[in-house]
Amino acid sequence: MAWDVERTKRLLLDAATAEFSEHGLAGARIDRIAANAGVNKERIYQYFGKKHELFAVVLSAQLRSTMDAVPMKGEGPAAAGDYAGRLFDHHVAEATIPRLVFWEGLERGESAAADAARAEYHRAKVDGFQRLLPGLDRPQAAELLLTIVTLVNAWPVLGHLDELLVGADEAPAARRSARRASIVQTVELLAEAAQGTGRRDRVEVQG
């Protein structure tokens, strides 16, 4: 029987995603990934290289999946708020991306920033956000998108701070809804302000 390479890769990536999400890059164990996938660990090195290379593949796959699952739609501040709300929903339902990104920042931030593939992915995200908010220049769009990502990534992994700062009087579902509404409102207001600044800048240049 022929070896099903693609199935083996999927099993390894699924096991690696769970392992890195739970333990980070330094704490993850290749033996554990292989055992959970039911695959010889030598296949990991054969298909993906070293552990940090496997981590990069896992995160890249998760980011692409999220981009497909949460597209940018519409135009204007309300569309920006809607995108932030849907991204929040996605990350609350599946906290893998927030956890992986936080681990990445702690353990390999500089090397990630220098990664050409990651840089291209984020350039595409900023391009899309500029289309969502016409009139914003690239630095404005990047700044606002960074704010959105920071807000929606933080809540799933910093729940203890939410409880310390806000308290635990509300039911979990009600608290999530309240936090979501706060993020959406914040993003809409920031988007309105950014578009207003962009319009004023264009008028000044034309004048």
Disulfide bonds with the S-S distance in Angstrom:
none
